[in-house]
Amino acid sequence: MAVSVDPATRKKVLKVIFISLLLDLISFTFILPLFPKLLDFYRSLEVAPSSAGSRTLLAGILDSLNKYKNSFSRPIDSRYDVVLLGGAMGSLFSALQAIASPVIGILSDRYGRRKALLVSMCGNILSVLLWLLATDFRTFLLSRIVGGLSEGNVQIATSIATDISSEAQRGSTMALVGACFSIAFTFGPALGAYLSTISTVAANPFATAAGFSLFLIVVETLYLYLYLPETLPSITSLTPAATSATADLAPRAASTRSKARANDSSAAATTSSTRSPAAGPPGTNSYAILNLTHLTFILFFSGMEFSLPFMTHDLFDYSAAHNGRLLGFVGLVASLLQGGVTRRLPPLRNVQLGTLACLAAFFLLARVASVAQLYLAAALLAVTSATVVTGLNSLCSLEAPPGERGARLGSLRSCGQIGRATGPLAFCTLYWWAGREVAYFVGGSGMLGVVALIFLGLRAPRVGAKSVGPKAKAEL
């Protein structure tokens, strides 16, 4: 049985999570459509013929990418040089997240969600500040490294959401977190692209977008500092019988811990009395299988995601604007699904539905021949985006006792980031070596393996004597 929180407190904390995640993710997505122009800008500064005598970091990276590109039997247009560089930087960011996520999770379990989140936000502020000041590629790269090592808002927000939700509420609460993603990815990139057209600093044409991103992150940090209470049960001493003061417990967290240390026998008794009802369902699903599922799913899904601009350009001569509209369509459909469908389905059903939709999208993209078929595949990908990760987070949180949720969710996220760091490079290598049909067929075959793993290896978690089913509702 999970700890219970009175509805008023739960509603307040969910509001803080929702607003802070929207601010964080909108700020995060500003840079996504700007990568090609950003990297073109730094390339024009540092890889110009006049700078041949002084080899820069960016010149060395581009030389390595060109050697990789030229190893393929199929010619790869030079227009993809910047796309490859952007992909390499995305892989670096994901690899750093894979390292940082478990550490952030463990720290949030030990010192509290609020403290860990505020420290993470300080790293985010430094990252965006470096972007604002980045007049050369080296500084911009440093900003991405700092961001990769410090970004923890989504992960900790997910842990907070599980702290204040019963098992029956867990799936719909995770859907709320997922909805923040869909909304942010629908509007954030477009806003970032617009802000990039406003030039305020000659040495950094993207300073306006970076400055507004920094403003959002600072506002988010102040908002969290003022309104987010501590929710980690071991600090707040939440029990099913005494939870109404959750919102007021953050200022008393330190004194609560010091009193617990001063009276070992009392602390042991408290732990014994609270661990039993809060321990959650007894090992329905293996953490190893959940982590493997997340890793393999993201491995194939991110590869397909990254290859779409190449495929749409080859088949339909799509520009960046066309691809932006396509991705906006995916985000809009995913937002609608998060609000109307995902929150009402049990977690395992979400994962099953999303991976089946992804499987169908793979095989459809292998033979796509029209824009209508492309948008049908995009609709299937929207179903996938709205369901799978949300469901896996819910399943993992239902397995973990309160004192381990941060670490377990951090490990789950880390496995996903490993897949995201390797998937685009591996899939695009296959795409250029063997062609679109073979690449998507192999990807679809891999996703078929993921589907088999989910249907054969995962079970619906049990809450008391009942499985988490479609009728489990959340008090949002």
C-alpha positions as CSV (number, residue, x, y, z in Angstrom):
1,M,0.0,0.0,0.0
2,A,1.4,3.4,-1.0
3,V,1.4,6.4,1.3
4,S,-1.7,8.6,1.0
5,V,-1.7,12.3,0.7
6,D,-4.8,14.5,1.3
7,P,-6.3,15.6,-2.0
8,A,-5.6,19.3,-1.4
9,T,-1.9,18.8,-0.8
10,R,-1.6,16.4,-3.7
11,K,-3.3,18.9,-6.0
12,K,-0.9,21.7,-4.9
13,V,2.2,19.6,-5.5
14,L,1.0,18.4,-8.9
15,K,0.4,22.0,-9.9
16,V,4.0,22.9,-8.9
17,I,5.3,19.9,-10.9
18,F,3.2,20.6,-14.0
19,I,4.2,24.3,-14.1
20,S,7.9,23.7,-13.4
21,L,8.1,20.9,-16.0
22,L,6.5,23.1,-18.6
23,L,8.9,25.9,-18.0
24,D,11.8,23.4,-18.0
25,L,10.9,21.5,-21.1
26,I,9.9,24.6,-23.1
27,S,13.3,26.1,-22.3
28,F,15.0,22.8,-23.1
29,T,13.3,22.5,-26.5
30,F,14.2,26.1,-27.6
31,I,17.6,24.8,-28.9
32,L,16.3,21.8,-30.9
33,P,15.4,23.5,-34.1
34,L,18.4,25.8,-33.9
35,F,21.1,23.1,-34.0
36,P,21.7,23.3,-37.8
37,K,22.0,27.1,-37.7
38,L,24.0,27.1,-34.5
39,L,26.5,24.6,-35.9
40,D,26.6,26.4,-39.2
41,F,27.4,29.6,-37.4
42,Y,30.3,28.1,-35.5
43,R,31.6,26.2,-38.6
44,S,31.7,29.5,-40.5
45,L,33.8,31.0,-37.7
46,E,36.1,28.2,-37.0
47,V,36.4,26.0,-40.1
48,A,36.9,28.8,-42.7
49,P,39.8,28.5,-45.1
50,S,41.5,31.5,-43.4
51,S,41.7,29.5,-40.1
52,A,43.4,26.5,-41.7
53,G,46.6,27.3,-39.9
54,S,45.1,27.2,-36.5
55,R,43.2,23.9,-36.2
56,T,40.2,24.2,-33.9
57,L,38.2,21.7,-31.9
58,L,35.3,21.9,-34.2
59,A,37.5,21.4,-37.3
60,G,38.9,18.2,-35.8
61,I,35.4,16.9,-35.0
62,L,34.1,17.6,-38.5
63,D,37.2,15.9,-40.0
64,S,36.4,12.8,-38.0
65,L,32.7,12.9,-39.0
66,N,33.7,13.3,-42.7
67,K,35.9,10.2,-42.5
68,Y,33.0,8.3,-41.0
69,K,30.6,9.6,-43.7
70,N,33.0,8.8,-46.5
71,S,33.4,5.2,-45.4
72,F,29.9,4.5,-46.9
73,S,29.4,3.1,-50.3
74,R,26.4,5.4,-50.9
75,P,27.3,9.1,-51.3
76,I,26.1,11.2,-48.4
77,D,25.2,14.8,-49.3
78,S,27.3,17.4,-47.6
79,R,24.1,19.0,-46.3
80,Y,24.0,16.3,-43.7
81,D,27.4,17.3,-42.2
82,V,25.7,19.5,-39.7
83,V,23.0,17.0,-39.0
84,L,25.6,14.4,-38.2
85,L,27.4,16.9,-35.9
86,G,24.1,17.6,-34.2
87,G,23.5,13.9,-33.8
88,A,27.0,13.4,-32.3
89,M,26.3,16.2,-29.8
90,G,22.9,14.7,-29.0
91,S,24.6,11.3,-28.3
92,L,27.1,13.0,-26.0
93,F,24.3,14.7,-24.1
94,S,22.5,11.3,-23.7
95,A,25.6,9.5,-22.7
96,L,26.2,12.1,-19.9
97,Q,22.6,11.7,-18.8
98,A,23.1,8.0,-18.6
99,I,26.0,8.6,-16.2
100,A,24.3,11.3,-14.2
101,S,20.7,9.9,-13.8
102,P,21.5,7.1,-11.3
103,V,23.6,9.5,-9.2
104,I,20.8,12.2,-9.2
105,G,18.3,9.5,-8.2
106,I,20.4,8.2,-5.3
107,L,21.0,11.8,-4.1
108,S,17.3,12.5,-4.2
109,D,16.6,9.3,-2.1
110,R,19.3,10.3,0.5
111,Y,18.9,14.1,0.8
112,G,15.4,14.7,-0.4
113,R,13.7,15.5,-3.7
114,R,13.5,19.2,-3.1
115,K,17.2,19.7,-2.4
116,A,18.4,17.5,-5.3
117,L,16.1,19.3,-7.7
118,L,17.3,22.7,-6.7
119,V,20.9,21.6,-7.0
120,S,20.1,20.2,-10.5
121,M,18.4,23.5,-11.4
122,C,21.6,25.4,-10.5
123,G,23.5,23.3,-13.0
124,N,20.8,24.0,-15.6
125,I,21.2,27.7,-15.0
126,L,25.0,27.5,-15.5
127,S,24.4,25.4,-18.7
128,V,22.1,28.0,-20.3
129,L,24.3,30.9,-19.1
130,L,27.2,29.3,-21.0
131,W,25.1,29.1,-24.1
132,L,24.2,32.7,-23.8
133,L,27.9,33.6,-23.6
134,A,29.0,31.1,-26.3
135,T,30.7,33.1,-29.0
136,D,32.8,30.0,-29.9
137,F,32.1,26.3,-30.3
138,R,34.2,25.3,-27.3
139,T,32.0,27.3,-24.9
140,F,28.8,26.0,-26.6
141,L,30.1,22.4,-26.2
142,L,30.9,23.0,-22.5
143,S,27.3,24.3,-22.0
144,R,26.0,21.0,-23.4
145,I,28.3,19.0,-21.2
146,V,27.2,20.8,-18.1
147,G,23.6,20.4,-19.1
148,G,24.0,16.7,-19.7
149,L,25.5,16.2,-16.3
150,S,23.0,18.3,-14.3
151,E,19.6,17.9,-16.0
152,G,17.4,16.1,-13.5
153,N,14.1,17.9,-13.5
154,V,12.1,15.3,-15.3
155,Q,13.5,12.4,-13.3
156,I,13.0,14.0,-9.9
157,A,9.6,15.3,-10.9
158,T,8.6,11.7,-11.7
159,S,9.9,10.6,-8.3
160,I,7.9,13.4,-6.6
161,A,4.8,12.4,-8.5
162,T,5.1,8.8,-7.2
163,D,5.7,10.0,-3.7
164,I,2.2,11.7,-3.6
165,S,0.3,9.1,-5.6
166,S,-1.3,5.9,-4.6
167,E,-0.8,2.8,-6.8
168,A,-4.2,3.4,-8.4
169,Q,-3.3,7.0,-9.2
170,R,0.2,6.3,-10.5
171,G,-0.5,5.7,-14.2
172,S,-2.6,8.9,-14.6
173,T,0.0,10.9,-12.7
174,M,2.7,9.7,-15.0
175,A,0.5,10.7,-17.9
176,L,0.4,14.3,-16.5
177,V,4.2,14.3,-16.7
178,G,4.1,12.9,-20.2
179,A,1.6,15.6,-21.2
180,C,4.2,18.2,-20.2
181,F,6.5,16.7,-22.8
182,S,4.0,16.7,-25.5
183,I,2.9,20.3,-24.9
184,A,6.5,21.5,-24.7
185,F,7.6,19.7,-27.8
186,T,4.6,21.1,-29.7
187,F,5.2,24.8,-28.9
188,G,8.8,25.1,-27.6
189,P,10.7,24.5,-30.8
190,A,8.5,27.0,-32.7
191,L,9.1,29.6,-30.1
192,G,12.8,29.0,-30.1
193,A,12.9,29.3,-33.9
194,Y,11.1,32.6,-33.7
195,L,13.4,34.0,-31.0
196,S,16.4,33.1,-33.1
197,T,15.3,35.6,-35.7
198,I,15.6,38.4,-33.2
199,S,19.3,39.5,-33.1
200,T,20.5,41.3,-30.0
201,V,24.2,40.4,-29.7
202,A,26.3,40.4,-32.8
203,A,28.9,37.9,-31.4
204,N,26.1,35.4,-30.6
205,P,23.1,35.6,-33.0
206,F,21.2,33.1,-30.8
207,A,21.6,35.2,-27.6
208,T,17.9,36.2,-27.6
209,A,16.7,32.6,-27.5
210,A,19.4,31.7,-25.0
211,G,18.5,34.7,-22.8
212,F,14.8,33.9,-22.8
213,S,15.6,30.2,-22.0
214,L,17.7,31.4,-19.1
215,F,14.9,33.6,-17.9
216,L,12.5,30.6,-17.9
217,I,15.0,28.5,-16.0
218,V,15.6,31.1,-13.3
219,V,11.8,31.7,-12.9
220,E,11.4,27.9,-12.6
221,T,14.1,27.7,-9.9
222,L,12.6,30.5,-7.9
223,Y,9.1,29.0,-8.2
224,L,10.4,25.6,-7.0
225,Y,12.3,27.2,-4.1
226,L,9.2,29.0,-2.9
227,Y,6.4,26.5,-3.5
228,L,7.8,22.9,-3.7
229,P,7.5,21.0,-0.4
230,E,9.7,18.0,0.4
231,T,7.9,14.7,-0.5
232,L,10.4,12.0,0.3
233,P,8.6,9.8,2.8
234,S,11.7,9.1,4.9
235,I,12.1,12.8,5.5
236,T,8.5,13.9,5.8
237,S,7.6,10.8,7.8
238,L,4.5,10.4,5.8
239,T,2.2,7.6,6.9
240,P,-1.3,6.7,5.7
241,A,-2.7,8.1,8.9
242,A,-0.8,11.4,9.0
243,T,-0.3,13.2,5.7
244,S,-2.3,16.4,5.7
245,A,0.7,18.6,6.5
246,T,2.9,17.6,3.6
247,A,3.0,21.1,2.1
248,D,4.3,22.5,5.4
249,L,6.9,19.8,6.0
250,A,9.8,21.1,3.8
251,P,10.9,23.7,6.4
252,R,10.8,21.0,9.1
253,A,12.7,18.4,7.1
254,A,16.1,19.0,8.7
255,S,14.7,18.9,12.3
256,T,12.8,15.8,11.5
257,R,16.0,14.0,10.4
258,S,18.0,15.3,13.4
259,K,15.4,14.0,15.8
260,A,15.5,10.6,14.1
261,R,19.2,10.4,14.4
262,A,19.1,11.4,18.1
263,N,16.7,8.6,18.9
264,D,17.9,5.4,17.2
265,S,15.3,3.1,18.8
266,S,12.4,5.5,17.8
267,A,13.7,5.7,14.3
268,A,13.9,2.0,14.0
269,A,10.4,1.6,15.2
270,T,9.2,4.3,12.8
271,T,10.9,2.6,9.9
272,S,9.4,-0.7,10.8
273,S,5.9,0.7,11.0
274,T,6.1,2.7,7.8
275,R,8.0,0.3,5.5
276,S,5.4,-2.4,5.6
277,P,2.5,-0.3,4.2
278,A,4.7,1.7,1.9
279,A,6.7,-1.1,0.4
280,G,4.5,-1.5,-2.6
281,P,3.6,-4.7,-4.5
282,P,6.0,-7.6,-4.0
283,G,8.2,-7.9,-7.0
284,T,5.7,-8.2,-9.8
285,N,8.2,-7.2,-12.5
286,S,12.0,-7.5,-12.5
287,Y,14.0,-4.2,-12.5
288,A,16.4,-5.9,-15.0
289,I,13.5,-6.6,-17.4
290,L,12.1,-3.1,-17.1
291,N,15.6,-1.6,-17.7
292,L,16.2,-3.9,-20.6
293,T,12.8,-3.0,-22.1
294,H,13.5,0.7,-21.8
295,L,17.0,0.4,-23.3
296,T,16.0,-1.7,-26.3
297,F,12.8,0.3,-27.0
298,I,14.7,3.6,-27.0
299,L,17.5,2.1,-29.0
300,F,15.3,1.4,-32.0
301,F,12.8,4.2,-31.5
302,S,15.5,7.0,-31.3
303,G,17.2,5.5,-34.4
304,M,14.0,5.8,-36.4
305,E,13.3,9.3,-34.9
306,F,16.8,10.6,-36.0
307,S,16.5,9.1,-39.5
308,L,13.2,10.7,-40.3
309,P,14.7,14.0,-41.7
310,F,17.0,12.0,-44.0
311,M,14.1,9.8,-45.2
312,T,11.7,12.7,-45.8
313,H,14.4,14.6,-47.7
314,D,15.2,11.7,-49.9
315,L,11.6,10.7,-50.7
316,F,9.7,14.0,-50.6
317,D,12.5,16.7,-50.7
318,Y,11.3,18.0,-47.4
319,S,12.8,21.2,-45.9
320,A,13.3,21.9,-42.3
321,A,10.0,23.7,-42.2
322,H,8.2,20.6,-43.6
323,N,9.9,18.4,-41.0
324,G,8.9,21.0,-38.3
325,R,5.3,20.7,-39.3
326,L,5.5,16.9,-39.2
327,L,7.0,16.9,-35.7
328,G,4.5,19.4,-34.6
329,F,1.7,17.1,-35.8
330,V,3.3,14.3,-33.7
331,G,3.4,16.5,-30.6
332,L,-0.1,17.7,-31.0
333,V,-1.6,14.2,-31.4
334,A,0.5,12.9,-28.5
335,S,-0.8,15.8,-26.3
336,L,-4.4,14.9,-27.0
337,L,-3.7,11.2,-26.3
338,Q,-1.9,12.0,-23.0
339,G,-4.9,14.0,-21.7
340,G,-7.7,11.7,-23.0
341,V,-6.3,8.1,-23.3
342,T,-3.0,7.5,-21.6
343,R,-4.1,8.6,-18.2
344,R,-7.1,6.2,-18.3
345,L,-5.2,3.1,-19.3
346,P,-3.2,0.9,-16.9
347,P,0.6,1.2,-17.3
348,L,1.2,-2.2,-18.9
349,R,-1.5,-1.6,-21.4
350,N,0.1,1.7,-22.4
351,V,3.4,0.1,-22.9
352,Q,1.9,-2.7,-25.0
353,L,-0.2,-0.3,-27.1
354,G,2.7,2.1,-27.8
355,T,5.2,-0.6,-28.8
356,L,2.7,-2.2,-31.2
357,A,2.1,1.2,-32.8
358,C,5.8,1.7,-33.1
359,L,6.1,-1.8,-34.7
360,A,3.5,-0.9,-37.3
361,A,5.2,2.5,-37.9
362,F,8.5,0.8,-38.7
363,F,7.1,-1.5,-41.3
364,L,5.0,1.3,-42.8
365,L,8.0,3.6,-43.1
366,A,9.9,0.8,-44.9
367,R,7.4,1.0,-47.8
368,V,6.1,4.5,-47.5
369,A,5.4,6.1,-50.9
370,S,3.1,9.1,-50.2
371,V,2.7,12.0,-47.8
372,A,-0.5,10.5,-46.5
373,Q,1.3,7.3,-45.5
374,L,4.0,9.4,-43.9
375,Y,1.5,11.2,-41.7
376,L,-0.2,7.9,-40.9
377,A,3.2,6.6,-39.6
378,A,3.6,9.9,-37.7
379,A,0.2,9.3,-36.0
380,L,1.4,5.9,-35.0
381,L,4.6,7.5,-33.6
382,A,2.5,9.9,-31.6
383,V,0.7,7.0,-30.0
384,T,4.1,5.6,-29.1
385,S,5.4,8.9,-27.7
386,A,2.3,9.3,-25.6
387,T,2.3,5.9,-24.0
388,V,5.5,3.8,-23.7
389,V,7.9,5.8,-21.5
390,T,5.0,7.0,-19.3
391,G,3.9,3.4,-18.8
392,L,7.4,2.1,-18.1
393,N,7.9,4.9,-15.5
394,S,4.7,3.9,-13.8
395,L,5.6,0.2,-13.7
396,C,9.0,1.0,-12.3
397,S,7.6,3.3,-9.6
398,L,5.1,0.7,-8.6
399,E,7.8,-1.8,-7.9
400,A,10.1,0.5,-5.9
401,P,9.7,1.2,-2.2
402,P,9.6,5.0,-1.3
403,G,13.3,5.1,-0.2
404,E,14.5,3.6,-3.5
405,R,12.3,5.3,-6.1
406,G,14.8,8.0,-7.1
407,A,17.5,5.4,-7.6
408,R,15.3,3.0,-9.5
409,L,13.8,5.6,-11.7
410,G,17.3,7.0,-12.3
411,S,18.5,3.6,-13.4
412,L,15.5,3.3,-15.7
413,R,16.2,6.7,-17.3
414,S,19.9,5.8,-17.5
415,C,19.2,2.7,-19.6
416,G,17.0,4.8,-21.9
417,Q,19.7,7.3,-22.4
418,I,22.2,4.6,-23.3
419,G,19.8,3.6,-26.0
420,R,19.4,7.2,-27.1
421,A,23.2,7.7,-27.2
422,T,23.7,4.7,-29.5
423,G,20.5,4.2,-31.5
424,P,20.8,7.2,-33.9
425,L,24.4,6.3,-34.9
426,A,23.7,2.6,-35.3
427,F,20.5,3.0,-37.2
428,C,21.7,5.7,-39.6
429,T,24.8,3.7,-40.3
430,L,22.5,0.8,-41.4
431,Y,20.3,3.3,-43.3
432,W,23.3,4.6,-45.4
433,W,24.9,1.2,-45.9
434,A,21.8,-0.9,-46.8
435,G,19.1,1.6,-47.7
436,R,15.8,2.7,-46.2
437,E,13.8,-0.5,-46.7
438,V,16.4,-2.8,-45.1
439,A,17.0,-0.3,-42.2
440,Y,13.4,0.0,-41.3
441,F,12.8,-3.7,-41.7
442,V,15.7,-4.5,-39.4
443,G,14.4,-1.8,-37.0
444,G,10.9,-3.3,-37.1
445,S,12.3,-6.8,-36.4
446,G,14.1,-5.4,-33.4
447,M,10.9,-3.7,-32.2
448,L,9.2,-7.1,-32.6
449,G,11.7,-8.5,-30.2
450,V,10.8,-5.6,-27.8
451,V,7.1,-6.4,-28.1
452,A,7.8,-10.0,-27.3
453,L,9.8,-9.1,-24.3
454,I,6.9,-6.9,-23.0
455,F,4.1,-9.4,-23.6
456,L,6.1,-12.3,-22.2
457,G,8.2,-10.7,-19.6
458,L,6.1,-8.0,-18.0
459,R,2.9,-8.4,-15.9
460,A,0.3,-6.0,-14.6
461,P,1.4,-5.0,-11.1
462,R,-0.9,-5.9,-8.2
463,V,-2.2,-3.4,-5.7
464,G,-3.4,-5.4,-2.7
465,A,-5.4,-8.2,-4.3
466,K,-6.2,-6.5,-7.5
467,S,-4.2,-5.7,-10.6
468,V,-3.9,-2.1,-11.7
469,G,-6.6,-1.9,-14.3
470,P,-8.4,0.6,-16.5
471,K,-10.8,1.7,-13.7
472,A,-8.1,3.0,-11.5
473,K,-8.6,6.7,-11.4
474,A,-6.4,9.6,-10.3
475,E,-7.4,12.7,-8.4
476,L,-5.8,15.3,-10.7
